[in-house]
Amino acid sequence: MSGWQALPDDLPPEVRHFVEQLRRLKDRTGLSLVALGARTAYSKSSWHRYLNATQPPPRQAVAALCRIAGLEGTDAERLTVRWELAVQAWPRPASPARPAASGSEGYEDDPTLPWWDEPPREEPGGMNRLLLAAVLLLVLLLAVGVAGAVASG
């Protein structure tokens, strides 16, 4: 895989294999990291971290790359299974606030979804505001109707 920086020697085999697959898939698209970032909900720097095994990608990033590369069906499912295995084995950085976790406790599937996949948000009082706006619009229409009738009469 020319053009890619070498992966760390101490990387677990599941992570190494997954990242190599991800790199091949990215190369298959022919896109730069900037272009890949523009076509997905993930930035160039995020893709750089994912493709250099510094951070595990969220499931949605893997799905987006599969979609862009035209990987579908069983092949896309296989990559998702490799992602699951890699995330479980991914080395956890130790931080002062949180010691390194064992298993898959330290990483969760990133809940960030692209705006087009996000479910609509329920705002408190949203229905009350909608009702108030409808009533005000009705009052305004009635006022315009009455003014028009008075002016023509």
C-alpha positions as CSV (number, residue, x, y, z in Angstrom):
1,M,0.0,0.0,0.0
2,S,2.2,2.8,-1.2
3,G,1.5,6.3,-0.1
4,W,0.2,5.3,3.3
5,Q,2.3,5.8,6.4
6,A,3.3,2.5,8.1
7,L,0.9,1.3,10.8
8,P,2.3,0.8,14.3
9,D,4.0,-2.5,14.9
10,D,2.1,-3.2,18.1
11,L,-1.3,-2.8,16.4
12,P,-3.6,-5.8,17.1
13,P,-4.1,-8.0,14.0
14,E,-7.8,-7.3,13.9
15,V,-7.2,-3.6,13.8
16,R,-4.4,-3.9,11.2
17,H,-6.5,-6.0,8.9
18,F,-9.5,-3.7,9.2
19,V,-7.5,-0.5,8.6
20,E,-5.8,-2.1,5.6
21,Q,-9.2,-3.0,4.2
22,L,-10.4,0.5,4.9
23,R,-7.4,2.0,3.1
24,R,-8.0,-0.3,0.0
25,L,-11.6,0.8,-0.1
26,K,-10.6,4.5,0.2
27,D,-8.0,4.0,-2.6
28,R,-10.7,2.4,-4.7
29,T,-12.8,5.6,-4.6
30,G,-9.9,7.6,-6.1
31,L,-10.8,10.4,-3.7
32,S,-8.5,12.5,-1.7
33,L,-9.1,12.9,2.0
34,V,-10.5,16.3,1.4
35,A,-12.9,15.0,-1.3
36,L,-13.8,12.1,1.0
37,G,-14.6,14.5,3.8
38,A,-16.8,16.6,1.5
39,R,-18.8,13.5,0.4
40,T,-19.3,12.2,4.0
41,A,-20.2,13.7,7.3
42,Y,-16.6,13.3,8.5
43,S,-13.7,15.7,8.1
44,K,-10.4,15.2,6.3
45,S,-8.6,15.1,9.7
46,S,-11.1,12.5,11.0
47,W,-10.4,10.3,7.9
48,H,-6.7,10.8,8.5
49,R,-7.1,9.4,12.0
50,Y,-9.3,6.5,10.9
51,L,-7.0,5.5,8.1
52,N,-3.8,5.7,10.2
53,A,-5.3,3.7,13.1
54,T,-5.1,6.6,15.5
55,Q,-8.8,6.4,16.2
56,P,-11.5,3.9,15.3
57,P,-14.0,5.2,12.8
58,P,-17.7,5.3,13.7
59,R,-19.9,2.7,12.1
60,Q,-21.6,5.4,10.0
61,A,-18.2,6.5,8.5
62,V,-17.5,3.0,7.4
63,A,-21.0,2.7,5.9
64,A,-20.5,6.1,4.1
65,L,-17.2,4.9,2.6
66,C,-18.8,1.6,1.5
67,R,-21.6,3.5,-0.2
68,I,-19.1,5.9,-2.0
69,A,-16.9,3.0,-3.1
70,G,-19.9,1.0,-4.3
71,L,-19.4,-1.8,-1.8
72,E,-22.7,-3.5,-1.2
73,G,-24.3,-6.6,0.2
74,T,-22.2,-9.3,1.6
75,D,-18.9,-7.4,1.1
76,A,-20.2,-4.4,3.0
77,E,-21.5,-6.7,5.8
78,R,-18.1,-8.4,6.0
79,L,-16.4,-5.0,6.5
80,T,-18.9,-4.1,9.2
81,V,-18.0,-7.4,11.0
82,R,-14.3,-6.5,10.7
83,W,-15.1,-3.1,12.1
84,E,-16.8,-4.7,15.1
85,L,-13.8,-7.0,15.7
86,A,-11.4,-4.1,15.3
87,V,-13.2,-1.8,17.7
88,Q,-13.2,-4.5,20.4
89,A,-9.4,-4.9,19.9
90,W,-8.5,-1.2,19.3
91,P,-5.8,0.1,21.7
92,R,-7.2,2.5,24.2
93,P,-5.3,5.7,24.9
94,A,-4.8,6.2,28.7
95,S,-5.9,9.5,29.9
96,P,-5.7,11.1,33.3
97,A,-9.5,11.4,33.6
98,R,-10.2,7.9,32.4
99,P,-7.8,4.9,32.5
100,A,-7.5,2.6,29.5
101,A,-10.6,0.4,29.3
102,S,-10.7,-3.3,28.6
103,G,-13.0,-4.9,26.1
104,S,-15.1,-2.5,24.1
105,E,-16.2,-0.3,27.0
106,G,-14.0,2.7,26.0
107,Y,-15.4,3.1,22.5
108,E,-19.0,3.4,21.5
109,D,-20.4,3.6,18.1
110,D,-20.3,7.3,17.3
111,P,-23.9,8.6,17.7
112,T,-23.1,11.5,15.3
113,L,-25.2,11.1,12.2
114,P,-25.1,13.2,9.1
115,W,-27.9,15.7,9.1
116,W,-29.9,13.8,6.4
117,D,-30.0,10.7,8.7
118,E,-30.9,12.4,11.9
119,P,-34.4,11.9,13.2
120,P,-36.4,15.1,13.7
121,R,-35.9,16.6,17.1
122,E,-38.8,17.1,19.5
123,E,-38.5,20.6,21.1
124,P,-40.3,21.2,24.3
125,G,-43.4,23.3,23.7
126,G,-42.9,22.9,19.9
127,M,-46.6,21.9,19.4
128,N,-47.7,24.9,21.4
129,R,-45.7,27.3,19.3
130,L,-47.1,25.7,16.1
131,L,-50.6,26.1,17.4
132,L,-49.9,29.7,18.4
133,A,-48.5,30.5,14.9
134,A,-51.6,28.9,13.3
135,V,-54.0,31.0,15.4
136,L,-52.0,34.2,14.7
137,L,-52.0,33.4,10.9
138,L,-55.8,32.9,11.1
139,V,-56.3,36.2,12.9
140,L,-54.2,38.0,10.3
141,L,-56.1,36.5,7.4
142,L,-59.4,37.5,9.1
143,A,-58.1,41.0,9.6
144,V,-57.0,41.3,6.0
145,G,-60.4,39.9,4.8
146,V,-62.3,42.4,7.0
147,A,-60.1,45.3,5.8
148,G,-60.7,44.3,2.2
149,A,-64.5,44.1,2.7
150,V,-64.6,47.5,4.4
151,A,-62.4,49.1,1.6
152,S,-64.5,47.7,-1.2
153,G,-67.8,48.4,0.5
